[in-house]
């Protein structure tokens, strides 16, 4: 199962990759990869930054498919 499909969709629509998201968050791309794959948890500040960047709600971007 793909983690965070709506966040990944927004990234694709904006032409953003993990490196771009890493730059936005001040992280290494490998850390963003861990976040996107559900291996490590997002911090509240990271979530706020991502939601602000894409102008979307946390409920939308971080919703997981069941």
N, C-alpha and C positions, 0 to 999 in steps of 0.2 A: 504494500500500500504506500502511496506517495504521501509524504507529510506536507502539510501546508500547501495544498494545491492552489488556493486562491492567491497566496503570496507569490508562488511561482508563476502564476498566470499574469499577475501585475508586472512582475519582473520581465517576463517575455514581451508583454505589450509595450513596455518602455525601453526595450532593448538592453535591459540591465542583466548583468551576470553576477556571479558570486563575488568577483573581484570588485565590481562597482559597489555592491552592497557592503563589502568589507571596508572600502574607502569611506563610505558614508558613516559607518559605525566606528571607524578607527580600530578595526580588528584585522587580523590576518585572514586571507581567504579560507584557510583550512579550518578556522574557528567558525566562520559562517557556514561552511559545509557541515560541520558537526551540528550546528543549530538547525539547519534546514532538514537534516536527516534525523532529527529527534534524539541525537546522541548526548547533547548537552542542552541545558535550559537557557532560554532567552532571559535577559535582565529586563526589568521594567523600563529602564532608560532606552534600551535597544528597541523594545516594542514601541515606545512612544516615538522614537526617531523614525522608524520604518513606517508607522501609521501616518505621521506627519508628512513624510516624503511622498507617499503615494496618495495622501489625502483620503484615506479609507479608515474604517473603524477596526478596532482590534477584533471584534466579533467576526468581521468578514475576513480579514487577512489571515488570522490565525485559527480559523475554523478547520477542523479536521473531518475528513470523510469517514463515515462509519461503515 
